[in-house]
Structures are given as C-alpha cells and as structure tokens.
C-alpha cells in the first residue's frame, strides 16, 4: 500500500508520528516519508533515531497555507496528526486552538486539493463526540470539514477520511507519567471514582490508522472497538499503595467519554473490529460508499451511543500492567 509512495505526517514529531514512522519503515519501502512539524529541536532529536535516505524533515506550521503547498508537492498520502490538544490550555487560549485545529484543517484541505494528493486521513478524538470543551468542539469542526472536503474533490479524486479514538497509553500527554509523579508524594488526585475512559496503545492506533488508510473510499469516520477502564483501576495499576484523593471533575471534563453519540447511530455500521460513520454529506464518493454499505445494516434508532461506561470490552489491572511492561512505558 505504501511502497514507492510519498507520505507526509503532520505533527510527525509527536508520539503518534514517531510510532507511525517506525511502523512504516519496518513494513514498507516508501519513496519518501516527510515529517512535517514546527519544532526544529524535536526534528533534530528524531533525526538521530530515524535517518534513512527516504526521510525528509520539513519545518512548517499547519497555520501556514503557502508552506503546506510547498510541503505537499508530489505527496501521495497525508496523515494529519498535528493538533493542539490540552483541554485547559484550549479553554484559556481559544483563538490559538481554533487557528491550529480548525483553520489549520482548512489549510490542509485546500493545499491537498491544490497539490492533487490522493488520500488524506485525519486523526480525531472521542472528545469530538458530543463535545463539552473547546478542544472537542474544534475537532468536531475539523472532522466535518474533512468529510465535506470530498464534495470538492470529485475532479481531482482526492479522498478525505477521519479516524476517531480515545486516550493513548504511553503518549506524551498520557496521565500515566503524571500519576507516577504524584505517587512519589503518596497521594494520587482523581476527579471522580466512577470516571471511565477509552484506552488504546500507540501501536494499536498506528495499525488502525494504516488499515483505515487502505480501506477508505473517502467520507468515512472510522472508530475502533477499544477497551474502557475506570480511572481508579488505572491508579491501582500505577500506584497500588497510594491514597486516592477525589478532587472533583474539572471544567471541560466528562464523567464518561463518547466515541459515537446516539445521534450518529442511523449513519453508523458496525463491523467486527470497528464502527464506521458514513456521512450523508460526502456526496463526492456516494457511489463508492453505496457499494460498501449496500449489504450492511445501519444501527437502529434505539442505539444509545458508544460510551466508555457501556462498553463490552474492559481493560483490567493485569491487562494494563502487561501493556506497560510490553511497551516499556
């Protein structure tokens, strides 16, 4: 799928970008693999680890349309992972997160169409489903922009799709390092004892994105079937001997996260390992979508949503301990 292709990863120096780079280099022989990000120091350190001849390190910001056009020249496939993600920072700096997550998405769409890129898959988050914070709202907006972009690409045949998943075990923003720091003081702050979250590992997220890249027709939102875990069980795994102090749910937080809202049920098809939301506004690829969905049934009107507390898959303390050991977290 990626052999002899030119691939670009926005936000390529982040946790996902580095794992994705490692996976692509192990499995495929790309013509070029371009790491696009705005942090020269992170690129410098990453180049010490990945210095193959096919790798290119391209400094730029998704807010800069002209720079994106230059970077996208000759690119076949884009994985869009760049985003501002910290919920409290977004609430305090709303215009900055809009510039990156929304206007940046528009720039990527326009530059990709201008450069005749073949496929773009954008990474999203469970916080985009029924959002209550600005970060989630910007990612929902970004999702809709990428899906609707298929309407503009009929002549150019550029395809846009989205992948939406939950918290990533071992990512740079993971709560695990924070809990370890707190464990040194003997007390772990938790927001609510009933709180649950979706969890996925970095390798799982990369595998899922690359699989969806191969399957996409354009216009889909792909959602993996992943495990949930109670925040109290996460604490038991990281710091079993520490006290837990309930500090209350912070502004912008939910008690339970959502990957599919009940409103999206009638547009969603369930598969063995994932759900796929087929947008009704992605007219650009309606015939391809029709071929995909004609033998499948959409979820019925009684679907209550895919939430972290009504999940059928749960991550146990033993499971997480094994993941931490295997991933060397």
C-alpha positions as semicolon CSV with decimal commas, in nm:
position;residue;x (nm);y (nm);z (nm)
1;X;0,000;0,000;0,000
2;X;0,276;0,248;0,090
3;X;0,559;0,104;-0,118
4;X;0,710;0,362;-0,353
5;X;0,465;0,626;-0,222
6;X;0,542;0,970;-0,085
7;X;0,383;1,002;0,261
8;X;0,365;1,309;0,481
9;X;0,278;1,313;0,852
10;X;0,176;1,646;1,004
11;X;0,274;1,668;1,368
12;X;0,522;1,398;1,277
13;X;0,749;1,451;1,578
14;X;0,470;1,369;1,826
15;X;0,410;1,032;1,992
16;X;0,186;0,906;1,712
17;X;0,410;1,043;1,438
18;X;0,720;0,871;1,572
19;X;0,542;0,538;1,619
20;X;0,389;0,568;1,273
21;X;0,729;0,647;1,122
22;X;0,882;0,341;1,286
23;X;0,598;0,117;1,166
24;X;0,605;0,244;0,807
25;X;0,982;0,199;0,782
26;X;0,958;-0,158;0,913
27;X;0,671;-0,270;0,688
28;X;0,707;-0,071;0,368
29;X;0,955;0,090;0,133
30;X;0,824;0,442;0,081
31;X;0,968;0,667;-0,185
32;X;0,970;0,950;0,070
33;X;0,847;0,988;0,426
34;X;0,812;1,355;0,516
35;X;0,797;1,462;0,882
36;X;0,617;1,795;0,893
37;X;0,622;1,987;1,223
38;X;0,705;2,328;1,365
39;X;0,959;2,226;1,631
40;X;1,315;2,213;1,495
41;X;1,456;2,066;1,817
42;X;1,215;1,771;1,811
43;X;1,301;1,716;1,446
44;X;1,670;1,723;1,531
45;X;1,630;1,458;1,803
46;X;1,402;1,247;1,583
47;X;1,656;1,258;1,300
48;X;1,906;1,089;1,531
49;X;1,670;0,792;1,556
50;X;1,533;0,791;1,202
51;X;1,791;0,891;0,942
52;X;1,703;0,667;0,646
53;X;1,753;0,809;0,298
54;X;1,379;0,829;0,234
55;X;1,315;1,054;0,538
56;X;1,268;1,429;0,496
57;X;1,229;1,671;0,787
58;X;1,019;1,971;0,690
59;X;0,974;2,263;0,931
60;X;0,636;2,428;0,899
61;X;0,305;2,503;1,065
62;X;-0,042;2,393;0,954
63;X;-0,147;2,757;1,000
64;X;0,075;2,849;0,702
65;X;-0,106;2,762;0,377
66;X;0,185;2,853;0,146
67;X;0,424;2,635;0,343
68;X;0,177;2,344;0,327
69;X;0,153;2,381;-0,051
70;X;0,531;2,359;-0,074
71;X;0,542;2,056;0,157
72;X;0,257;1,873;-0,023
73;X;0,414;1,895;-0,368
74;X;0,440;1,540;-0,505
75;X;0,284;1,383;-0,193
76;X;0,053;1,083;-0,239
77;X;-0,074;1,029;0,117
78;X;-0,114;1,258;0,419
79;X;-0,170;1,150;0,779
80;X;-0,284;1,458;0,968
81;X;-0,183;1,423;1,333
82;X;-0,096;1,786;1,418
83;X;-0,323;1,946;1,679
84;X;-0,335;2,145;1,999
85;X;-0,485;1,901;2,250
86;X;-0,457;2,014;2,612
87;X;-0,810;2,088;2,735
88;X;-0,731;2,358;2,997
89;X;-0,492;2,536;2,757
90;X;-0,761;2,541;2,492
91;X;-1,014;2,695;2,730
92;X;-0,766;2,969;2,825
93;X;-0,634;3,028;2,470
94;X;-0,940;2,967;2,250
95;X;-0,827;3,156;1,940
96;X;-0,494;2,974;1,929
97;X;-0,655;2,628;1,926
98;X;-0,900;2,743;1,657
99;X;-0,610;2,864;1,443
100;X;-0,441;2,523;1,457
101;X;-0,729;2,274;1,475
102;X;-0,984;2,449;1,252
103;X;-0,807;2,698;1,026
104;X;-0,517;2,453;1,005
105;X;-0,760;2,185;0,884
106;X;-0,890;2,421;0,616
107;X;-0,534;2,494;0,504
108;X;-0,456;2,122;0,477
109;X;-0,772;2,058;0,273
110;X;-0,702;2,345;0,035
111;X;-0,332;2,261;-0,003
112;X;-0,408;1,891;-0,058
113;X;-0,659;1,971;-0,332
114;X;-0,417;2,218;-0,488
115;X;-0,140;1,956;-0,485
116;X;-0,356;1,663;-0,606
117;X;-0,282;1,449;-0,302
118;X;-0,455;1,111;-0,334
119;X;-0,553;1,030;0,025
120;X;-0,576;1,227;0,350
121;X;-0,674;1,068;0,680
122;X;-0,714;1,297;0,981
123;X;-0,681;1,192;1,344
124;X;-0,960;1,290;1,581
125;X;-1,063;1,219;1,940
126;X;-1,351;1,086;2,147
127;X;-1,389;1,442;2,277
128;X;-1,530;1,536;1,935
129;X;-1,843;1,328;2,002
130;X;-2,099;1,545;2,188
131;X;-1,821;1,791;2,283
132;X;-1,836;1,996;2,602
133;X;-1,493;2,160;2,577
134;X;-1,333;2,376;2,310
135;X;-1,078;2,113;2,212
136;X;-1,356;1,865;2,136
137;X;-1,555;2,133;1,953
138;X;-1,261;2,220;1,728
139;X;-1,200;1,853;1,648
140;X;-1,569;1,804;1,566
141;X;-1,546;2,103;1,335
142;X;-1,229;1,959;1,181
143;X;-1,398;1,621;1,127
144;X;-1,689;1,780;0,944
145;X;-1,454;1,986;0,729
146;X;-1,252;1,682;0,621
147;X;-1,564;1,480;0,541
148;X;-1,725;1,766;0,347
149;X;-1,400;1,817;0,154
150;X;-1,492;1,509;-0,052
151;X;-1,756;1,728;-0,217
152;X;-1,484;1,949;-0,364
153;X;-1,256;1,671;-0,484
154;X;-1,458;1,489;-0,750
155;X;-1,248;1,615;-1,040
156;X;-0,920;1,585;-0,851
157;X;-1,011;1,243;-0,700
158;X;-0,864;1,337;-0,362
159;X;-1,016;1,132;-0,080
160;X;-1,060;1,252;0,278
161;X;-1,148;1,038;0,582
162;X;-1,119;1,057;0,961
163;X;-1,012;0,822;1,240
164;X;-1,156;0,885;1,588
165;X;-1,028;0,707;1,900
166;X;-0,972;0,755;2,275
167;X;-0,681;0,811;2,514
168;X;-0,347;0,667;2,408
169;X;-0,148;0,465;2,661
170;X;0,209;0,590;2,660
171;X;0,157;0,905;2,453
172;X;0,332;1,226;2,553
173;X;0,011;1,362;2,708
174;X;-0,082;1,040;2,887
175;X;-0,193;1,059;3,251
176;X;0,043;0,772;3,343
177;X;0,357;0,989;3,386
178;X;0,153;1,237;3,591
179;X;0,028;0,964;3,824
180;X;0,385;0,838;3,866
181;X;0,499;1,184;3,972
182;X;0,212;1,209;4,221
183;X;0,293;0,861;4,355
184;X;0,623;0,993;4,486
185;X;0,421;1,208;4,727
186;X;0,198;0,917;4,826
187;X;-0,133;1,067;4,708
188;X;-0,299;1,037;4,363
189;X;-0,562;1,300;4,276
190;X;-0,863;1,158;4,089
191;X;-1,152;1,360;3,957
192;X;-1,431;1,109;4,031
193;X;-1,424;0,744;4,146
194;X;-1,673;0,639;3,876
195;X;-1,491;0,808;3,586
196;X;-1,413;0,588;3,284
197;X;-1,207;0,641;2,969
198;X;-1,138;0,463;2,641
199;X;-0,779;0,340;2,602
200;X;-0,570;0,235;2,304
201;X;-0,195;0,172;2,273
202;X;0,028;0,363;2,032
203;X;0,097;0,054;1,814
204;X;-0,278;-0,022;1,804
205;X;-0,357;0,335;1,698
206;X;-0,099;0,326;1,418
207;X;-0,216;-0,014;1,295
208;X;-0,573;0,108;1,292
209;X;-0,493;0,428;1,102
210;X;-0,287;0,244;0,838
211;X;-0,561;-0,017;0,799
212;X;-0,825;0,252;0,752
213;X;-0,599;0,427;0,503
214;X;-0,606;0,114;0,288
215;X;-0,984;0,064;0,320
216;X;-1,109;0,423;0,287
217;X;-1,325;0,539;-0,003
218;X;-1,349;0,894;0,132
219;X;-1,615;1,035;0,364
220;X;-1,589;0,782;0,650
221;X;-1,523;0,831;1,019
222;X;-1,353;0,513;1,143
223;X;-1,387;0,422;1,512
224;X;-1,203;0,121;1,661
225;X;-1,359;-0,112;1,915
226;X;-1,127;-0,047;2,208
227;X;-1,129;-0,112;2,581
228;X;-1,252;0,106;2,864
229;X;-1,101;0,139;3,209
230;X;-1,207;0,300;3,535
231;X;-0,973;0,574;3,648
232;X;-0,949;0,407;3,990
233;X;-0,822;0,086;3,827
234;X;-0,565;0,289;3,638
235;X;-0,440;0,429;3,970
236;X;-0,428;0,078;4,118
237;X;-0,205;-0,025;3,830
238;X;0,035;0,269;3,850
239;X;0,045;0,326;4,225
240;X;-0,130;0,045;4,415
241;X;-0,004;0,159;4,755
242;X;-0,101;0,524;4,725
243;X;-0,402;0,701;4,865
244;X;-0,660;0,838;4,624
245;X;-0,787;1,192;4,675
246;X;-1,109;1,291;4,496
247;X;-1,072;1,648;4,364
248;X;-1,387;1,674;4,150
249;X;-1,448;1,685;3,777
250;X;-1,259;1,973;3,616
251;X;-1,413;2,223;3,371
252;X;-1,445;2,067;3,026
253;X;-1,429;1,708;3,151
254;X;-1,692;1,437;3,122
255;X;-1,757;1,158;3,368
256;X;-1,757;0,915;3,073
257;X;-1,631;0,969;2,719
258;X;-1,821;0,901;2,397
259;X;-1,691;0,764;2,068
260;X;-2,027;0,752;1,890
261;X;-2,326;0,959;2,000
262;X;-2,676;0,817;1,978
263;X;-2,750;1,074;1,708
264;X;-2,489;0,914;1,478
265;X;-2,637;0,563;1,513
266;X;-2,855;0,578;1,197
267;X;-2,543;0,668;0,993
268;X;-2,318;0,405;1,153
269;X;-2,239;0,049;1,051
270;X;-2,085;-0,198;1,294
271;X;-1,804;-0,426;1,177
272;X;-1,611;-0,694;1,365
273;X;-1,331;-0,467;1,486
274;X;-1,471;-0,118;1,432
275;X;-1,762;0,113;1,364
276;X;-1,780;0,336;1,058
277;X;-1,990;0,652;1,035
278;X;-2,085;0,717;0,674
279;X;-2,163;1,085;0,636
280;X;-2,462;1,177;0,423
281;X;-2,293;1,498;0,310
282;X;-1,994;1,326;0,149
283;X;-2,154;1,328;-0,195
284;X;-1,820;1,324;-0,371
285;X;-1,785;0,947;-0,319
286;X;-2,150;0,846;-0,288
287;X;-2,123;0,561;-0,539
288;X;-1,825;0,405;-0,364
289;X;-2,000;0,438;-0,030
290;X;-2,311;0,277;-0,179
291;X;-2,110;-0,027;-0,283
292;X;-1,962;-0,050;0,066
293;X;-2,287;-0,019;0,257
294;X;-2,550;-0,184;0,040
295;X;-2,521;-0,524;0,213
296;X;-2,477;-0,382;0,563
297;X;-2,731;-0,257;0,813
298;X;-2,702;0,074;0,990
299;X;-2,751;0,084;1,366
300;X;-3,115;0,127;1,462
301;X;-3,283;0,429;1,618
302;X;-3,264;0,272;1,964
303;X;-2,883;0,286;1,964
304;X;-2,781;0,468;2,283
305;X;-2,426;0,553;2,180
306;X;-2,083;0,402;2,228
307;X;-1,968;0,529;2,567
308;X;-1,676;0,435;2,789
309;X;-1,915;0,320;3,063
310;X;-2,142;0,100;2,846
311;X;-1,855;-0,072;2,666
312;X;-1,837;-0,452;2,642
313;X;-1,456;-0,451;2,643
314;X;-1,273;-0,360;2,964
315;X;-0,908;-0,319;3,047
316;X;-0,815;-0,485;3,375
317;X;-0,529;-0,401;3,609
318;X;-0,347;-0,714;3,487
319;X;-0,404;-0,616;3,122
320;X;-0,262;-0,268;3,174
321;X;0,038;-0,399;3,367
322;X;0,120;-0,625;3,072
323;X;0,084;-0,335;2,827
324;X;0,314;-0,116;3,037
325;X;0,570;-0,397;3,051
326;X;0,545;-0,485;2,681
327;X;0,557;-0,122;2,566
328;X;0,829;-0,035;2,821
329;X;0,630;0,260;2,948
